[in-house]
Amino acid sequence: MKWITRERVKVDRVACPWLIRKFVDPQAEFFFVPADKVMVEAQRLGAIPYDVPNVELGHHGKECSFDAIVKKYGLGKDPALVLLAKIVNGADTDNSLWNQPESAGLKAIAEGFRHLGFKDDLSQNEAEWIVYDALYAYCQEMVRDGKVNGAFE
């Protein structure tokens, strides 16, 4: 499947491709285009738009695109992914939905990646996915330890 979103990625536009490749579509292809071209290019490419206004896999209320993907693809049965979604949500929004302490660190790391000079958004995504692998491992450990809301609950 093909997926498309806005260029100049931040938190959600890195977390979502990681989630999609890991749990929804291992062969997913991603396209990053100017915001005003997402819907036209989605139609042309036959791609699923995400993290843009007025799409199913976008922000709704205080929920971010990562939350929408978790819901649509039934990934909420994994308590570690639920915790990770709370962390991603807080890093991508004002953190008022869950007040997740880990979110501030993820937001800082994501901002740092934006300043490392990657040649394009896909290169940045692929480099940054290790962060989400590590966060998911952290979330799995928290769940094993009975801390389903993270280490700082």
C-alpha positions, 0 to 999 in steps of 0.5 A: 500500500502507498501512504502519503502525508506532508513533508518536513516531518515531526513526531506524528509523521515519523511515528505513523510510518513506524507503526504502519510498517511494524504492525499494518503493512510491512511493505508500505511505501511512503510519500512526503509532499507539500501540504497543499499537494497531499490530496491531489497526489494521494488520488494520483498515486492511489495512496492513503493520506494521513496526518493532514486535515479532514482525513480519517487517519488525522487528528480528531479532537485531542487525538493525533494520527497515531491514535487514529491508526491504532484505532482503525487497525485494531492495535489497541489490544496491545497495552504496550502500543496503547502506552506508546500512543499516549507518549506519541500523542503528548509529544505531538499535541499539547499533552493535555489528553494524557499528561504523559511525562515521557512525551517531552523527551520524545518531542525533544528527540524528534526536534533534534532529528530535524536538525541533523541534515537528512537528505529527505523525509524518508531518510529521517524517518528510517533513521528515527525509527530506532527511537520508536523501537526503543520506546516500544521496548520501554512500553513493553517493559512497563506493561510487564512491570504492571506500570501500564501508564509508564514509569512516572505514573 
